[in-house]
Amino acid sequence: MHTPAELVARSNRLGADPRNTNYAGGNTSAKGTDVDPATGQDVELLWVKGSGGDLGTLTAAGLAVLRLDRLRALAATYPGVEREDEMVAAFDYCLHGRGGAAPSIDTAMHGLLDVAHVDHLHPDAGIAFATAADGEALTKECFGDRVLWAPWRRPGFQLGMDIAQLQRQNPQAIGVILGGHGITAWGATSAQCEANTLEIIATAQAFIEERGVAEPLGAVMPQYGALPESGRRKLAAALAPVIRGLASTDRPQVGHFTDSEVVLDFLSRDKHQRLADLGTSCPDHFLRTKVKPLVLDLPPTAELSEIIERLALLHSAYREDYANYYARHAEPGSPPMRGADPAIVLIPGVGMFSFGATKQTARVAGEFYVNAINVMRGAEAISTYRPIDEAEKFRIEYWALEEAKLARMPKPAPLAARIAVVTGGGSGIGRAIAHRLAAEGACVVVADRDEAAAARVAEEIGGTDVAVPVCADVTDADAVAAMVEACALAFGGVDLVVNNAGLSISKPLLDTTDADWDLQHDVMAKGSFLVAREAARSMIAQGMGGDIVYISSKNAVFAGPNNIAYSAAKADQSHQVRLLAAELGEHGIRVNGVNPDGVVRGSGIFAGGWGAQRAAVYGVEESELGAFYAQRTLLKREVLPEHVANAVFALVAGELSHTTGLHVPVDAGVAAAFLR
């Protein structure tokens, strides 16, 4: 049985090209036969991409498998458009076998068509026709009777019946343009279906290019032109935490920044405000981008303070407008309003900020708005962009089925939507902390002076939707500022900073040089100060509070031998915790510390010579140093990097929401280091 394998391969090819469809957009299907294990007889089946899957990464496990006889029998019991949402639950009674994905709302479109293979996609060129004011006439002009027009109808069973009827009445046709939505194509074989799909997309694009006007988005407005890249990204980094704070008024969001040529060109054109106000059309678009974006109406050369003040006013107006939109269309049974903040914020000359509950959803929202820009350009090139009306958009956005899908999503992780920076994250304690924070849902910037080490740890954690590396020397104020800017551009801002970067040189007083003293104080005392200062600046701009955690040491309070420079620097860090807790509390920023001791295994400091020096001081073999430290503790246990990471998580995960200025010992019990 090759049908599922062929379908997956076709889906992956189509989904890999953004010109064909957007992320998680559209669905594909194939019909065939398999043996029913209950009867031993052949049974006709439909394999179709399940709800929520992505074509580009689809596997066989992401297919829903249904019996065709049962699915088609539903047409006889279909209760009509007003109750068609009930049909989605009925699909469950058509499933064949165990496992498989949940059937999507588009299952009827695939099952009711009397052809073996069907593709439903959202290509920009196809949606340009679907959203053109005279889309039906243009479809006829472009395709003749080879591609048909289906007026807008919300996805569902009736739409499937409509398309099936069109296909039966027009056997010469290879597909349809779905008004306000996308395209559907079919074929007798998988190869023919794919070829028909690609033909529709290519023909539509060629028509737009050949027939379209020269400047479909209007004339360039010089005052809204793109800033040079360095200045553009500098301004974006300054604005990112401010915009993220506004976009997180209802609930914390992660941000994504895009300054692609497509976005910058759109924002420089004189039609951009009118088109943005019309909103997106394809349901896949506005479910992720909201009905319309927030658009700054100032040039990028305006003063930063003026831009920030204007954004606050526009945000307030946006929230009021969205609340009114909800009030205009909500019915007694409508789901409650999910939030009035924008998902897309457009800054002429700078770029686009997109937001979501995770970095991936924020990034995908931005990708969808780029699709929307391409659609607007295409529709304006051959006609006038006319998306579906506001009432229909509301019906989709607050669809009971969409609400049910949201309700099925797993509970957010404890640190979901939080953005963390871990200095010294390339090894040892920092690496363990970065891994733990990411595992608990945070987006993490792994900062380290060793660029390769930071990159390795970020790669271990996952892709750039979870962790990014930054090369940063914490003793350099400019490098620290660049690190926080990189965090803002990667994720929208910063909520959580772990001051972990450190080193140690173990020497008696008389052997400690000026350079030894300066190096350790530069990295730990000055470095922590620089990082805290830049992080606090970003957190205050966000207005969302935050956490700063210092990885200090038992040596901050314990007077050990031959360790003057290191212990003094750690004591400095320790008091910074108290000072900053007192100063930053009014901004909701909590500052706490962790005092570890004897973290030998996996430690970059110990591996870099500190271990040998301390072993010599205590008269033990370096390989036995961890065990030696363990035996001098009350619990007789060795402290590992993971134990320090556990303490950091406990401080920032929310259970200690009213705790600031605290130092948590992670030393397995060293009585001489008890806090007093």
GINORUR-V168619 format. One record per backbone hydrogen bond with DSSP energy under -0.5 kcal/mol. CO is the residue of the C=O (numbers start at 0). NH is the residue of the N-H. E is the energy in kcal/mol with one decimal. If there is no record, write none. Layout:
CO,NH,E / CO,NH,E
//
This chain:
1,5,-2.8 / 2,6,-2.4 / 3,7,-2.6 / 4,8,-2.3 / 5,9,-2.5 / 6,10,-2.6 / 7,11,-2.7 / 8,12,-2.1 / 9,13,-2.5 / 10,14,-3.0 / 11,15,-1.3 / 13,16,-1.0 / 15,17,-0.6 / 16,19,-2.3 / 16,20,-1.2 / 21,24,-2.3 / 26,119,-3.0 / 27,48,-2.3 / 28,117,-1.4 / 29,46,-3.1 / 31,44,-3.5 / 33,42,-2.8 / 34,36,-0.7 / 35,38,-0.9 / 35,39,-3.3 / 40,35,-3.2 / 42,33,-1.8 / 43,67,-1.9 / 44,31,-2.0 / 45,47,-0.5 / 45,65,-2.4 / 46,29,-2.3 / 47,63,-3.4 / 49,52,-1.4 / 53,56,-0.7 / 54,57,-1.0 / 58,61,-1.8 / 59,62,-1.7 / 61,49,-2.8 / 62,100,-1.9 / 63,47,-2.3 / 63,65,-0.5 / 64,95,-2.6 / 65,45,-2.7 / 66,70,-2.3 / 67,71,-2.9 / 68,72,-1.4 / 69,73,-0.8 / 70,73,-1.0 / 71,74,-1.3 / 72,75,-1.4 / 72,76,-0.5 / 73,76,-1.0 / 73,77,-0.8 / 79,82,-1.6 / 80,83,-1.3 / 82,85,-1.7 / 83,86,-1.8 / 84,87,-1.2 / 84,88,-0.6 / 85,89,-1.3 / 86,90,-1.3 / 87,91,-0.5 / 88,91,-0.9 / 89,92,-1.4 / 90,93,-2.0 / 91,94,-0.8 / 93,66,-3.3 / 101,50,-3.2 / 103,106,-1.6 / 104,107,-0.6 / 105,109,-1.2 / 106,110,-2.6 / 107,111,-2.6 / 108,112,-0.6 / 112,114,-1.4 / 115,30,-1.9 / 116,186,-1.9 / 117,28,-2.3 / 118,184,-2.9 / 119,26,-2.3 / 120,182,-2.4 / 122,126,-2.6 / 123,127,-1.8 / 124,128,-1.3 / 125,129,-2.0 / 126,130,-1.8 / 128,131,-1.0 / 129,179,-2.2 / 130,385,-3.6 / 131,134,-1.8 / 133,137,-2.2 / 134,138,-2.3 / 135,139,-1.9 / 136,140,-2.4 / 137,141,-2.8 / 138,142,-2.8 / 139,143,-2.0 / 142,145,-1.7 / 145,173,-3.1 / 145,174,-0.8 / 147,176,-3.0 / 149,178,-3.5 / 155,159,-1.6 / 156,160,-2.1 / 157,161,-2.7 / 158,162,-2.4 / 159,163,-2.1 / 160,164,-2.1 / 161,165,-2.2 / 162,166,-2.4 / 163,167,-2.1 / 164,168,-2.3 / 165,169,-1.1 / 169,172,-2.1 / 173,185,-2.1 / 174,147,-2.5 / 175,177,-0.6 / 175,183,-2.1 / 176,149,-2.7 / 176,178,-0.7 / 177,180,-2.3 / 177,181,-1.0 / 181,177,-3.1 / 182,120,-1.7 / 183,175,-2.9 / 184,118,-2.8 / 186,116,-1.7 / 188,192,-2.4 / 189,193,-2.4 / 190,194,-2.4 / 191,195,-2.4 / 192,196,-2.5 / 193,197,-2.5 / 194,198,-2.1 / 195,199,-2.2 / 196,200,-2.0 / 197,201,-2.7 / 198,202,-2.7 / 199,203,-2.3 / 200,204,-2.4 / 201,205,-2.5 / 202,206,-2.2 / 203,207,-2.1 / 204,208,-2.4 / 205,209,-2.5 / 206,210,-2.9 / 207,211,-1.9 / 212,215,-0.6 / 214,217,-1.9 / 216,270,-1.7 / 218,269,-2.0 / 219,221,-0.7 / 220,223,-2.2 / 221,224,-1.7 / 222,299,-0.5 / 223,348,-0.5 / 227,231,-3.0 / 228,232,-2.6 / 229,233,-1.8 / 230,234,-2.3 / 231,235,-2.3 / 232,236,-2.3 / 233,237,-1.6 / 234,238,-2.3 / 235,239,-2.4 / 236,240,-0.7 / 238,242,-2.9 / 239,243,-2.9 / 240,244,-2.2 / 241,245,-1.9 / 242,246,-2.9 / 243,247,-1.0 / 245,248,-1.5 / 253,355,-1.9 / 255,353,-2.6 / 257,351,-3.1 / 259,263,-2.5 / 260,264,-2.6 / 261,265,-1.9 / 262,266,-2.2 / 263,267,-0.8 / 264,267,-0.8 / 265,268,-1.3 / 267,220,-3.5 / 268,271,-1.5 / 270,274,-2.6 / 271,275,-2.4 / 272,276,-2.2 / 273,277,-1.3 / 274,278,-0.9 / 275,278,-0.8 / 281,284,-1.5 / 281,285,-1.7 / 282,286,-1.9 / 284,287,-1.4 / 284,288,-2.2 / 285,289,-1.3 / 288,342,-0.5 / 290,279,-1.2 / 292,294,-0.5 / 293,345,-2.9 / 298,301,-1.7 / 302,306,-2.4 / 303,307,-2.6 / 304,308,-2.3 / 305,309,-2.5 / 306,310,-2.6 / 307,311,-1.9 / 308,312,-1.6 / 309,313,-2.8 / 310,314,-2.5 / 311,315,-1.9 / 312,316,-2.2 / 313,317,-2.6 / 314,318,-2.4 / 315,319,-1.9 / 316,320,-2.6 / 317,321,-2.7 / 318,322,-2.3 / 319,323,-2.0 / 320,324,-2.2 / 321,325,-2.5 / 322,326,-2.4 / 323,327,-2.3 / 324,328,-1.2 / 325,328,-0.6 / 325,329,-2.5 / 330,333,-2.3 / 342,354,-2.3 / 343,293,-2.6 / 344,352,-2.9 / 345,295,-2.7 / 345,347,-0.6 / 346,349,-2.3 / 346,350,-2.4 / 348,226,-2.3 / 350,346,-3.0 / 351,257,-2.6 / 352,344,-2.9 / 353,255,-1.8 / 355,253,-3.2 / 357,361,-2.1 / 358,362,-3.0 / 359,363,-3.0 / 360,364,-2.1 / 361,365,-1.7 / 362,366,-2.2 / 363,367,-2.6 / 364,368,-1.8 / 365,369,-1.9 / 366,370,-2.0 / 367,371,-2.3 / 368,372,-2.4 / 369,373,-2.3 / 370,374,-2.3 / 371,375,-2.8 / 372,376,-2.7 / 373,377,-2.4 / 374,378,-3.0 / 375,379,-2.6 / 376,380,-1.6 / 377,381,-1.3 / 378,382,-1.9 / 380,212,-1.5 / 383,132,-2.2 / 388,392,-1.9 / 389,393,-2.4 / 390,394,-2.0 / 391,395,-1.8 / 392,396,-3.1 / 393,397,-2.9 / 395,398,-1.5 / 398,402,-2.3 / 399,403,-2.3 / 400,404,-1.9 / 401,405,-2.2 / 402,406,-2.1 / 403,407,-1.2 / 405,408,-1.1 / 412,415,-1.9 / 414,417,-1.9 / 417,419,-0.5 / 417,442,-2.7 / 418,494,-2.9 / 418,495,-2.0 / 419,444,-2.9 / 420,422,-0.5 / 420,497,-3.0 / 421,424,-0.7 / 421,446,-2.3 / 423,426,-0.8 / 426,429,-0.8 / 426,430,-1.6 / 427,431,-2.1 / 428,432,-2.5 / 429,433,-2.7 / 430,434,-2.4 / 431,435,-2.2 / 432,436,-2.8 / 433,437,-2.1 / 434,438,-2.4 / 435,439,-1.4 / 436,441,-2.4 / 437,440,-1.9 / 439,414,-3.2 / 440,416,-0.7 / 442,419,-3.4 / 443,445,-0.7 / 443,467,-2.0 / 444,421,-2.4 / 444,446,-0.9 / 445,469,-2.4 / 446,423,-0.6 / 446,424,-2.8 / 447,471,-1.4 / 448,450,-1.0 / 449,453,-2.3 / 450,454,-2.3 / 451,455,-2.2 / 452,456,-2.2 / 453,457,-2.4 / 454,458,-2.3 / 455,459,-2.3 / 456,460,-2.1 / 457,461,-1.9 / 462,465,-2.1 / 462,466,-2.3 / 465,443,-2.8 / 467,445,-2.6 / 469,447,-2.0 / 469,471,-0.6 / 471,473,-0.7 / 472,475,-1.9 / 474,476,-0.6 / 475,479,-2.3 / 476,480,-2.3 / 477,481,-2.3 / 478,482,-1.9 / 479,483,-2.1 / 480,484,-2.2 / 481,485,-2.4 / 482,486,-1.8 / 483,487,-2.0 / 484,488,-2.4 / 485,489,-2.0 / 486,490,-2.7 / 486,491,-0.6 / 486,492,-0.7 / 487,491,-1.7 / 488,256,-0.8 / 490,254,-3.3 / 494,546,-2.7 / 495,420,-2.5 / 496,498,-0.6 / 496,548,-3.2 / 497,422,-2.2 / 497,499,-1.5 / 498,550,-2.5 / 504,506,-0.8 / 506,563,-0.7 / 507,510,-0.7 / 507,511,-1.0 / 508,511,-1.0 / 510,512,-0.5 / 512,516,-2.3 / 513,517,-2.9 / 514,518,-2.6 / 515,519,-1.9 / 516,520,-2.3 / 517,521,-2.8 / 518,522,-2.2 / 519,523,-2.3 / 519,524,-0.6 / 520,524,-0.5 / 520,525,-3.3 / 521,526,-1.5 / 523,527,-1.1 / 524,528,-1.8 / 525,529,-2.8 / 526,530,-2.5 / 527,531,-2.7 / 528,532,-2.6 / 529,533,-2.2 / 530,534,-2.7 / 531,535,-2.7 / 532,536,-1.9 / 533,537,-1.8 / 534,538,-2.8 / 535,539,-2.7 / 536,540,-1.7 / 537,541,-1.9 / 538,542,-2.1 / 538,543,-0.8 / 545,589,-2.8 / 546,496,-2.5 / 547,591,-2.2 / 548,498,-3.1 / 549,551,-1.2 / 549,593,-2.6 / 552,555,-1.7 / 553,556,-1.7 / 553,557,-1.5 / 557,559,-1.4 / 562,566,-2.4 / 563,567,-2.0 / 564,568,-2.1 / 565,569,-2.3 / 566,570,-2.2 / 567,571,-2.0 / 568,572,-2.2 / 569,573,-2.5 / 570,574,-2.0 / 571,575,-1.9 / 572,576,-1.6 / 573,577,-1.0 / 574,578,-2.7 / 575,579,-3.0 / 576,580,-2.0 / 577,581,-1.9 / 578,582,-1.7 / 579,583,-3.1 / 580,584,-0.9 / 583,586,-1.7 / 583,588,-1.7 / 584,587,-2.1 / 587,545,-1.6 / 587,589,-0.6 / 589,547,-2.6 / 590,660,-3.4 / 591,549,-2.4 / 592,663,-2.4 / 593,551,-2.1 / 593,595,-0.7 / 594,665,-2.7 / 595,553,-2.6 / 597,599,-1.4 / 599,602,-1.9 / 600,640,-0.6 / 601,427,-0.8 / 602,606,-2.0 / 603,607,-1.3 / 604,609,-1.5 / 605,608,-1.2 / 605,610,-1.6 / 608,612,-2.1 / 609,613,-2.8 / 610,614,-2.5 / 611,615,-1.9 / 612,616,-1.9 / 613,617,-2.1 / 614,618,-0.9 / 614,619,-2.2 / 620,623,-1.4 / 621,624,-1.6 / 623,627,-2.4 / 624,628,-2.8 / 625,629,-2.1 / 626,630,-2.0 / 627,631,-1.0 / 628,631,-0.6 / 629,632,-1.5 / 638,599,-0.5 / 639,642,-1.2 / 639,643,-1.2 / 640,644,-2.2 / 641,645,-2.0 / 642,646,-1.5 / 643,647,-2.1 / 644,648,-2.4 / 645,649,-2.3 / 646,650,-1.9 / 647,651,-1.6 / 648,652,-1.8 / 653,656,-1.1 / 655,658,-1.9 / 657,659,-0.5 / 661,592,-3.3 / 662,664,-0.6 / 663,594,-2.7 / 665,596,-1.2 / 667,634,-2.5 / 668,633,-2.6 / 668,670,-0.5 / 669,672,-2.2 / 670,673,-1.7
//
